Amino acid sequence: MVTETERERRVARGDEAAARQVLLVLAGLFFLNLLLRVFYLRYDFVNGDEGVRALSAIRMLEGARLYTDVVTDKPPGSSFFYAAIFAAFGRSMKAVHLGATVWNFGTSLVVYLTAARSYGRRTALWAALLFVYFSTNYFTQDTMAANSELLMALPYTAAFYFFMMAAGCNRRRERAAALIAAGFLTGLAAMFKQIGVLNLAFFALYEFDTVVRARKNSDRGLGALLNQSFARLSLIGLGLAAVILLFALWLAKLGALGDFGRDAILLNEFYVDALPENLWLRFLLGRGLGYVFFNATIWLLAIWAVVHTLRNSMQQKRVRDGHGTSTHQLTNVARFDLAAALWGVVTLGGVVISGRFFGHYFIPALPALSLLATRGAELLRERLRNSPRKLQWRLATVGLAVLFAIGLFRSHHRTAVLAYETITGSRTQWSAAWGMTRRQHEASIISEFVTSKISPGEPLYIWGYAHDVYWQTGCSPASRYLTPYYIDGRFVDAEAEVAESGEKFRRDAAANLIEDLRRTKPRLILDVYSSIQALPHLGLVNFIRTNYRDIGTIGPDPERPFRVFELDQREPLRSETASEK
């Protein structure tokens, strides 16, 4: 006969064994997360955004004030992340990419913890696996870069975790702490990218739904329910306010409050306004649907899970009580499914607002998709085991597998090529043809010319997008502006459109650029596209014509000629031209 003590020991041993299995699987997920990304360490910058973050971080470590001495259109989170990596490991983009890889795994752990609360540990491991894989399953420049969306996803998802923890918590103090944490983490997410505040929209909509359901299922008055909901949202606001206050104090200490409002808020309004409706629709149908197609497996499973939950809830929600009144009831799992779906839809609003539909804009929605797709996979397994129409479900599984294989090949054939080249120590014609390989080779050619003219650490100004030249030469940016759209108003993918509302903004930026160039006196100016002399800012154009000599182009790509302007040192830099008066 088994005693109670022996039964408890067996349960404890079983729990320990299960915990070890979970840790073992998580270790495997960490290795997979690393394996999918590690071969891209060959490239300093996978996309152009990384160059802006890296240079702003270096300038910050040198003592520059963000938004005043070095300008960026994003909140400071990504720049701080890069700066922390550089401070700990030196000026190394390999360290940044490895740090981002670990950070991404941290997001998968939060996905696991979130799913484990409602679905159980086994299902939660599958959710973490889906996030690890699909966070890499698209074009390289979108998924392999240490971009703001990837970094934002960790606190953004953690905020959802704590909010749902509070929703299921009966202890007042623990619930209050979880809600404050949800608000604080939402604030941290917004420090990486402004759309982190979309969590607030989800929290408000969830509370609204809670009030509606509680009103139908209880005798409590509407006023009491609204007061309770307002108290919960106020605790979230308290956590958010703490982040905003700390950020505002930091900006005030730097004297950069106004600069932040101009460069990180106003400029983003121009970014959205500059995109005409026809381009928005074209990007939606091209890039947006393209992203969905190459990741169709996770999208279809997630959508199926939501439809299934909605259908079941509609069938089961009307339960007659003893008085004949109807009530609306949902299981905890169904309630969580619908919450995750609502969270995902709200998050995708950030993709729609931007209008560009870049692949990395979808990353913050991947945790919600992973949670829901795991539920969809469970439904599929049930159908394969128990449905009388097994052939139909087997064909559906094959279809999902085919879609997965298409996405795998399209997204990770580069990973396979890089893995082969890394293992064999060779270089192939396949990788040589890639844009990021050509761009890094181009930067080497341009950098060799620059270092033959000036020394590392000297100021250099580049008009255009070639941040890897700064990086390879070690030259310091000669202006606070690391990208030209502050001056010309031409944003990526909408170069033909310039928002009229930003005319004064651009005029002031051009004046600031002239001031920077006078102060730093760079001996070289590189014009990537040979476009700086066509600017409508005559003061800037005349400043360059007056003080610099055009010595030709050095770029290997005719579309990126890299026109070189060399400082005319035969006479002092002129302080003013007639056209500026």
ROTI-992478 format. One record per residue: x, y, z of N, C-alpha, C in turn; residue in three letters. Coordinates in steps of 0.2 Angstrom, whole numbers, plus 5000, padded with zeros to 4 digits. Layout:
XYZXYZXYZALA;...
//
This chain:
500449945000500050005000500450065000MET;500350114996500750174995500550225000VAL;500950245004500750295009500750365006THR;500450415010500350485007501050515006GLU;501450505010502150535010502550505003THR;502450445002502750414996502450444990GLU;501750454990501350484984501650554983ARG;501750584988501950654988502650654985GLU;503150604987503750604984503750584976ARG;503350544974503250524967503050584963ARG;502550624966502350684963502850734962VAL;503250744967503850794967504350764962ALA;504550704962505050674957504750684950ARG;504050674949503750694942503850764940GLY;503750804945503750874944504450894942ASP;504950864946505650884944505850864937GLU;505650804935505750774929505450814923ALA;504850834924504550884919504850944919ALA;505150974924505451034924506151034921ALA;506450974922507150964918506950954910ARG;506450924909506250914901506150984898GLN;505751024902505651094900506251134899VAL;506751134904507351164903507751134897LEU;507751074896508051044890507851064884LEU;507151074883506851094877507051174876VAL;506951204881507151274881507851284879LEU;508351244881509051254879509051234871ALA;508651184869508651174862508351234858GLY;507851264860507651324857508151384857LEU;508551384862509051434862509551424857PHE;509751364856510251344851509951354844PHE;509251334843508951344836508951424835LEU;508751464840508751534839509451564837ASN;509951534840510651554838510851534831LEU;510651464830510851434823510551474817LEU;509951494818509551534813509851604811LEU;510251634816510451694816511251704815ARG;511551654818512351664819512751674813VAL;512451644807512851644801512851714798PHE;512451764800512351824797512851874801TYR;513251854806513751894809514251924804LEU;514351894798514751914793514651984792ARG;514052014792513852074790513852124795TYR;514152184795514052234800513352254801ASP;513052284795512452304795511952264790PHE;511452234793511052194789510552244785VAL;510352294788509952344785510252414787ASN;509952464784510152534785510052564792GLY;509452544795509252564802509852554807ASP;510152494806510652474811511252524811GLU;511352554805511952604805511752664809GLY;511152684808510952744812510952734820VAL;510752674822510752654829511452654831ARG;511852614827512552614830512952674830ALA;512852724825513252784825512952834831LEU;512252824832512052874837512252844844SER;512352774845512552744851513352764852ALA;513752764847514452784848514452854850ILE;514052904846514152974848513852984855ARG;513352944858513152954865513752934869MET;514152884868514652864872515252914872LEU;515252954867515753004866515553064870GLU;514853064872514653124876514153164872GLY;513953144866513453184863512753174866ALA;512353224865511653224867511153204862ARG;510853144863510353124858509753174857LEU;509653184851509153224848509353294847TYR;509953314851510253384850510853384846THR;511353334848512053334845512053274840ASP;511553224841511553174836510753154836VAL;510453164830509753164829509553094826VAL;508953064829508653004827507953014828THR;507552984824506852994824506452944828ASP;506852904832506552854836506652864844LYS;506252844848506452844855507152814857PRO;507352824863508052814864508252734865PRO;507752694866507852624868508352584864GLY;508252594857508752554853509452584853SER;509552644854510152674854510552664861SER;510152654866510352634873510552564873PHE;510252524869510352454869511052444865PHE;511152474859511752474856512352504860TYR;512252554864512752594868512952544873ALA;512452504876512652464882513052404879ALA;512952374873513352324870514052354869ILE;514052414866514752434864515152454871PHE;514852474876515152494882515452424885ALA;515052374885515252304888515752264883ALA;515652274877516052224873516452264867PHE;516452324867516852364862516452384856GLY;516752414852516352434846516352374841ARG;515852334842515752274838515052264836SER;514852264830514152244828514052174828MET;514552134829514452054830514152054837LYS;514452094842514152084849513452114849ALA;513252164845512652184845512152134842VAL;512352104837511952044834511851984838HIS;512351974842512251914847511851934853LEU;511952004855511452024860510752024858GLY;510652044852509952044849509651974849ALA;510151924847509951854847509651834854THR;510051844859509851834866509251864868VAL;509151934866508551964867507951934864TRP;508051914858507451884855507251824858ASN;507751784861507551724864507251744871PHE;507451794874507051824880506351834878GLY;506151854872505451864870505151794870THR;505451744867505151684866505051654873SER;505451664878505351644885504651674888LEU;504551744886503951774889503351744885VAL;503451724879502851694875502751624879VAL;503251584881503151524884502851534891TYR;503051584895502751594901501951614900LEU;501851654895501151674894500751624892THR;500951574888500551524885500451464891ALA;500951464895500951414900500451424905ALA;500251484907499751504911499051484909ARG;498951474903498251464900498251394897SER;498751374893498751314889499151254892TYR;499551264897500051214899500751214896GLY;501151184900501851194898502051164891ARG;501751104889501951074883501751114877ARG;501051144878500851184872501251254872THR;501451274878501851334878502551334875ALA;502851274875503451254872503351264864LEU;502851244862502651244855502551314853TRP;502251354857502151424856502851464855ALA;503351444860503951474860504351454854ALA;504251394851504651364845504351404839LEU;503751414839503451454833503751524833LEU;503751554839504051624839504751624837PHE;505151584839505851574837505951574830VAL;505551524827505651514820505451574816TYR;504751584817504451634812504751704813PHE;505051724819505451784819506051794815SER;506151734811506751734807506451724799THR;505851714799505551684792505351734788ASN;505751774785505651824780506251854777TYR;506251904774506851934770507351954776PHE;507951944774508551944779508552014782THR;508452064778508552134780508052154785GLN;507452114785506952134790506952094796ASP;507252024796507251984802507851974805THR;508451984802509051974805509452034808MET;509152084807509352154810509152164817ALA;509652194821509452214827509052284827ALA;508452274825508052334823507552344829ASN;507252404829506852434834506252384836SER;505952354831505352314832505552244836GLU;506152214834506352154837506552174845LEU;506852234846506952244853506352264857LEU;505852304853505252324857504852264859MET;504852204855504452144856504452124863ALA;505052124866505152094873504752124878LEU;504852194879504452224884503752234882PRO;503552234876502852234873502552174875TYR;502852114874502552054876502452044883THR;503052064887502952054894502452094897ALA;502252154894501652194897501052154896ALA;500952124890500352074889500352024894PHE;500951994896500951934901500751964908TYR;500952014910500752044917500052064917PHE;499752094911499052114911498652054911PHE;498752004908498351934908498451904915MET;499051914918499151884925498651924930MET;498651984929498152024933497452004932ALA;497251994926496551974924496351914928ALA;496851864929496651804932496851804939GLY;497051854942497251854949496751884954CYS;496651844960496151864964496451904970ASN;497051904971497351944977497552014975ARG;497252054979497252124977497952154976ARG;498452144980499152164980499452144974ARG;499452074973499752044967499452074960GLU;498752084960498452114954498752184953ARG;498752224958498952294957499652294955ALA;500152254958500852244956500852224948ALA;500452174946500552154939500252214934ALA;499752244936499552304932500052354931LEU;500352374937500852424937501452404932ILE;501652344933502152314929501952314921ALA;501352304920501052304913501152374910ALA;500952424914501052494912501752514911GLY;502152494916502852514916503252474909PHE;503052414908503352384902503052414896LEU;502452434896502252464890502652534888THR;502752564894503152624893503852604890GLY;504152554893504852534890504752514883LEU;504252484881504152464874504152524870ALA;503752574872503752634868504352674868ALA;504852654872505552684872505952654866MET;505752604864506052574858505752594851PHE;505052594852504652624846504052654848LYS;503752704845503152744848502552694848GLN;502552644843501952604843501852554849ILE;502352554853502252524859501652544863GLY;501452604863500852624866500252594864VAL;500252554858499652524856499352474861LEU;499852444866499652404871499052444875ASN;499052504876498552544880497852534876LEU;497852534870497252524866496952454868ALA;497452404868497152334870496952334877PHE;497252364882497052364888496352394889PHE;496252454886495652484886495052444883ALA;495152414877494652374874494552314878LEU;495052284881494952224885494452244891TYR;494652294894494252314900493552334898GLU;493452364892492752374890492352314889PHE;492652264886492352194885492252164892ASP;492652174897492552144904491952174907THR;491852244906491252274909490652254906VAL;490652244899490052224896489852154898VAL;490352104898490152034900489952034908ARG;490352074912490152074919489452104920ALA;489252154916488552184916488052134915ARG;488152084910487652034908487651974913LYS;488251964916488251904920488151914928ASN;488051974930488051994937487452044938SER;487352054944486852104946487152174948ASP;487852174948488152234950488052294945ARG;487952354948487852414944488352434939GLY;488152464934488652484929489152534932LEU;488952574936489452624940489952594943GLY;489752534947490252504951490752464946ALA;490552434941490952404936491452454933LEU;491152514931491652564928492152584932LEU;491952594939492452614944493052564945ASN;492852504945493352444945493752444939GLN;493452454933493952454927494352514927SER;494052574929494552634929495052624934PHE;494952594940495552584945496052544942ALA;495852484938496352444935496752484930ARG;496452524926496752564920497252614924LEU;497052644929497352694933498052664935SER;498052604938498652564940499152564934LEU;498852544928499252534922499552604920ILE;499152654921499352724919499952744924GLY;499952724930500452734935501052714933LEU;501152644931501752614928501952654922GLY;501552674918501752704912501952774913LEU;501652814918501852874920502552874923ALA;502752824926503452824929503952824924ALA;503852784918504352784913504352854909VAL;503752884908503752944905504053004909ILE;503952994915504253044920505053044920LEU;505252984920505952974920506252994913LEU;505952974908506152994901506153074901PHE;505653104903505553174902506153214907ALA;506253184913506853214917507453204913LEU;507553154910508253134906508253184901TRP;507753194897507753244891507853314894LEU;507553334899507653404902508353414905ALA;508653364907509353364910509753374904LYS;509653344898510053354892509853424888LEU;509253454890509053514886508753494880GLY;508453434879508253404873507553394872ALA;507153424877506353414876506053434870LEU;506253494868505953514861506253484855GLY;506853464856507253424850506853354849ASP;506753324855506353264854505653264851PHE;505353314853504653324850504653344843GLY;505253374841505253394834505553334830ARG;506053294832506353244828506053174829ASP;505753164834505453094835504753094835ALA;504353154835503653154835503453184828ILE;503653244827503453284821503653254815LEU;504253234815504553204809504153134807LEU;503953094812503553034810502853054807ASN;502653114809501953134806502153144798GLU;502653174797502853194790502953124786PHE;503253074790503453004787502752974785TYR;502252984789501552954787501252994782VAL;501253054782500953104777501253094770ASP;501853084770502253084764502053024759ALA;501652974762501452914758500852924755LEU;500752924748500152934745499652874745PRO;499052874744498552824745498752764740GLU;498952784734499052734729499652684731ASN;500152724734500752684736500552634742LEU;500152664747499952624753499552564751TRP;499152574746498752514743499252464740LEU;499752484736500252444733500652404738ARG;500852444743501252404748500852354752PHE;500252374753499852324757499752264752LEU;499552264746499452204742500152174740LEU;500652214740501352184738501652154744GLY;501952194748502352174754501952144760ARG;501352174761500952154766500652084765GLY;500352064759500152004758500751954756LEU;501351984754501851944753502151914760GLY;502151954765502351934772501851874774TYR;501251894773500751844775500851774771VAL;500951774765501051714761501651674763PHE;502251704764502851674766502751644773PHE;502351674777502251644784501551624785ASN;501251594779500551574779500351524784ALA;500851474786500651424790500451454797THR;500851504800500651524807500051564806ILE;499951604801499351644800498751604799TRP;498751554795498151504794497951474801LEU;498451444804498351414811498051464816LEU;498351524816498051574821497351594819ALA;497251604813496551624811496051564812ILE;496251504811495751454812495651444820TRP;496151454824496051454831495551504833ALA;495551564831495151624833494451604830VAL;494351584824493651564821493351514825VAL;493751464827493451404831493251434838HIS;493651474841493451494848492851544847THR;492751584842492251624841491551584840LEU;491651534836491051494834490851454840ARG;491251424844491051394850490751434856ASN;491051494856490851544861490151564859SER;489951574853489351594851488851544852MET;489051474852488551424853488451414860GLN;488951424864488951404871488751464876GLN;488851524873488751584878488051594881LYS;487551574878486851584880486651524885ARG;486751534891486551484896485951504900VAL;485451474900484851494904484951474911ARG;484851524915484851514923484151504925ASP;484051494931483451474934482851524933GLY;483051584931482551634930482351644923HIS;482751614918482551614911482951674908GLY;483451704911483851754908484451734905THR;484651764900485251734896485851764899SER;486451734899487051754902487651734897THR;488151774897488751754892489251724896HIS;489451664895490051634899490551614894GLN;491151614896491751594892492151554896LEU;492451504894493051464897493651514898THR;494051494903494651534903495151534897ASN;495151474894495551464888495251504882VAL;494551504881494251544876494351614877ALA;494251634883494351704885495051724883ARG;495551684885496251704883496351704876PHE;496051654872496151654865495951724862ASP;495351744864495051804861495451864863LEU;495751864869496151924872496751924867ALA;497051864866497651864862497551884854ALA;496951864852496751894845496651964845ALA;496351994850496252064851496852104851LEU;497352074855498052104856498352104849TRP;498352044845498652044839498352094834GLY;497752104834497352144829497552214831VAL;497552234837497852304839498552314837VAL;498952264838499652274836499752284829THR;499352244825499452254818499252324815LEU;498852354819498652424818499352464817GLY;499852454820500452484819500752474812GLY;500652414809500852404803500452444798VAL;499852444799499452484794499552564794VAL;499652584800499752664801500452684797ILE;500952644798501552654795501552664787SER;501152614784500952614777501552584773GLY;502052564775502652534771502552464771ARG;502352434776502252354777502852324776PHE;503452344779504052314779503952244784PHE;504352194782504252134786504452144794GLY;504852184795505052194802504552224806HIS;504052264803503452294806503052244809TYR;503052184807502552134809502852094815PHE;503452104817503752064822503352074829ILE;503152134831502852134837502152094838PRO;501852084832501252044832501451964832ALA;502051944831502151874831502051844838LEU;502151874843501951834850501251814850PRO;500751864848500051844848499951784842ALA;500251794836500151744831500451674834LEU;500951674837501251614840500751584845SER;500551624849500051594854499451564851LEU;499151594846498551574843498651514838LEU;499251514835499451464830499551394834ALA;499751404840499851344844499251314845THR;498751354847498051324848497751294841ARG;497951324836497651304829498051234828GLY;498651224830498951164829498651104833ALA;498451124839498151074844497451054840GLU;497151104838496451084834496651034828LEU;497151044825497351004819497450934821LEU;497850934827498050864829497450824832ARG;496950864835496350824837495950804831GLU;495950844825495550824820495850764816ARG;496550764816496950704813496850634817LEU;496650644824496650584828495850564828ARG;495450604828494750594830494250604825ASN;494350644820493850664815493750604810SER;493050594808492950544803493150564796PRO;493250624795493550644789494250654789ARG;494650604791495350614792495750634785LYS;495450604780495850624773495850694772LEU;495250724774495250804773495750834777GLN;495850814783496250854787496950834786TRP;497150774783497750754781497950804775ARG;497550814770497650854765497750924767LEU;497450944772497551014775498251024778ALA;498450964781499050964784499650964779THR;499550934773500050934768500051004765VAL;499451034764499451104762499851154766GLY;499751144773500151184777500851174777LEU;501051104776501751094775502051114769ALA;501651114764501951144757502051224758VAL;501551254761501651324762502251344767LEU;502351304772502951304776503551294773PHE;503551244768504251234764504351294760ALA;503851324757503951384752504251434756ILE;504051454762504251504766504951484769GLY;505051424770505751404773506251414767LEU;506151394761506651394756506751474754PHE;506151514754506251584752506651624757ARG;506551604763506851644769507551614771SER;507651554770508251524774508751494769HIS;508551504762509151474758509751514759HIS;509651574760510251614762510651594768ARG;510251574773510551544779510951484778THR;510651444773511051374771511651394767ALA;511651444763512251464759512751494764VAL;512551534769513051564773513351504778LEU;512951464780513151404784513651364780ALA;513551344774514051314770514651354769TYR;514651414768515251454767515651464773GLU;515251464779515651474785515951404787THR;515651354786515951284788516551264783ILE;516451284777517051264772517551324771THR;517351384774517851434773517951464766GLY;517351454763517351484756516851534754SER;516951564748516451614746516151594740ARG;515451594739515151574733514851624729THR;514651614722514351664718513651684721GLN;513351634724512651654727512751714732TRP;513151704737513151764742513451824739SER;513851814734514151874731513651924727ALA;513151894725512551924721512051964726ALA;512151944732511651974737511752054738TRP;511252094739511352164740511752184746GLY;511652144751512052164757512752144756MET;512952094752513652084751513952134747THR;513552154741513852204737513852274741ARG;513452284745513452354749514052354754ARG;514252294757514752294761515452294757GLN;515452264751516052274747516152344744HIS;515552374743515552444741515852484746GLU;515652474752515852514758516652504759ALA;516852444757517652434758517952474753SER;517752484747518052524742518052594743ILE;517452624745517452694747517852704753ILE;517852664758518252674764518952674763SER;519152634758519952634757520152704754GLU;519652734750519852794747519852854752PHE;519352844757519252894762519852894767VAL;520052834769520652834773521352854770THR;521352854763521852874760521952954760SER;521352984762521353054762521353084769LYS;520953054773520853074780521053024785ILE;521153034791521252984796520652964800SER;520652904803520052884807519952934813PRO;519352944815519252994820519053064817GLY;519353084811519153144808518453154806GLU;518153214806517453224803517353204796PRO;516853174794516653154787515953164787LEU;515753194781514953204780514753164774TYR;514253124775513953084770513253104768ILE;513153124762512453144760512153074757TRP;511653044760511452984758511452924763GLY;511352864761511352814765511952764764TYR;512452774768513052734768513452734775ALA;513052714780513252724786513852674788HIS;513852624784514452574784515152604782ASP;515152654779515752694777516052724783VAL;515552764787515752784794516052734798TYR;515752674798515952624802516552594801TRP;516752584794517352554792517952594793GLN;517752664791518352714792518452734799THR;518052724803518052754810518052834810GLY;517852864805517752934805517052954808CYS;517153014811516553034815516053074811SER;515453064811514953104807515053174808PRO;515053214803515153294804514553334805ALA;513953294805513353334807512953294811SER;512453324815512053294819511553244815ARG;511453264809510953224805511353164801TYR;511153104803511453044800511053024794LEU;510453054792510053034786509853094783THR;509753094777509553164773508853184773PRO;508353134776507653154775507453214780TYR;507853234784507753284788507753354784TYR;508253354779508353414775507953404769ILE;507953354765507553344759506853324759ASP;506653294765505953274766505753214762GLY;506253174759506153114755506253054758ARG;505753024761505752964764505752904760PHE;506052844763506152784759505452764756VAL;505452744750504852724746504352774745ASP;504452834746504052894744504452954742ALA;505052934739505452994737505153044733GLU;504653024729504353074725503953124728ALA;503753104734503253144738503653184744GLU;503453244745503753284750503153324753VAL;503053314760502553344763502653414764ALA;502153454761502153524761502153554768GLU;501853514773501853544780502553544783SER;503053514780503653504784504153554781GLY;503953604777504453654774504853694779GLU;504553714784504953754789505453704793LYS;505153644794505553594797506253584793PHE;506153574787506653564782507153624782ARG;506853674781507253734781507753744787ARG;507453734793507853744799508353684799ASP;508153624797508653574797509253594792ALA;509153624786509653644782510153694785ALA;509853734788510253784792510653754797ALA;510353704801510753674806511353634803ASN;511253604797511753564793512353614791LEU;512153674789512653724787513053734793ILE;512753744799513053764805513553704807GLU;513353644807513753584808514353584804ASP;514253594798514853594793515353644794LEU;515153704796515553754797515953744804ARG;515653714809515953694815516453644814ARG;516253584811516753524811517253534805THR;517053574800517553574794517753514791LYS;517353464789517553404786517953414780PRO;518453374779518853384773518553354767ARG;518153304768517753264763517053264764LEU;516653274759515953264759515753214753ILE;515453164755515253104750514553114749LEU;514353124742513653124740513453064737ASP;513153014740513052954738512652954731VAL;512152994730511752994724511853044720TYR;512353084721512453154717511853194717SER;511553204723510953244723510953304727SER;511453314731511453364736511453434732ILE;511753444726511753504723511053524719GLN;510653474720509953484717509453504722ALA;509653514728509253534734508953604733LEU;508353614735508053684735508353734740PRO;508753704744509053754749509653784747HIS;509553844744510153874740510753894745LEU;510553904751511153924756511553864757GLY;511353804757511753744758512053724752LEU;511753734746512053714740512653764738VAL;512553824740513053874739513653874743ASN;513453844750514053834754514453784752PHE;514253734749514653674747515053704740ILE;514653734736515053754730515553804731ARG;515453844737515953894738516553874742THR;516453824746517053794750517353724748ASN;517053694743517253624742517353624734TYR;517853574732517953564725517653494724ARG;517353494718517053424716517653394712ASP;517853334715518453294712518153234709ILE;517553224707517353164704516953114708GLY;516853054705516452994708516952944709THR;516752904715517252844716516852784717ILE;516152784717515752724718515752674712GLY;515752604714515752554709515052544706PRO;514552574709513852564706513652624703ASP;513452634697513252694694512652724697PRO;512252684700511652714704511852744710GLU;512452724713512652754719513352784718ARG;513452834714514152854711514552884717PRO;514352904723514752934728515252994725PHE;514953044724515253104721515653134727ARG;516253154726516753174732516853254731VAL;516653284737516853354737517353364743PHE;517953394740518553404745518553474747GLU;518753484753518753554756519353594752LEU;519153654750519653694747520053734753ASP;520653704754521053734760521453784758GLN;521453814752521853874750521653934753ARG;520953934756520753994759520253974765GLU;520154014770519753994775519053984773PRO;518753934777518053924776517553984777LEU;517253994771516854064771516254054776ARG;516154104780515554104785514854114782SER;514854154777514154174774514254184767GLU;513654164764513654184756513054234755THR;513054264750512554314748511854284748ALA;511754224746511154194746510854174752SER;511254174758510954154764510754214768GLU;510854274766510654334769509954354768LYS;
//
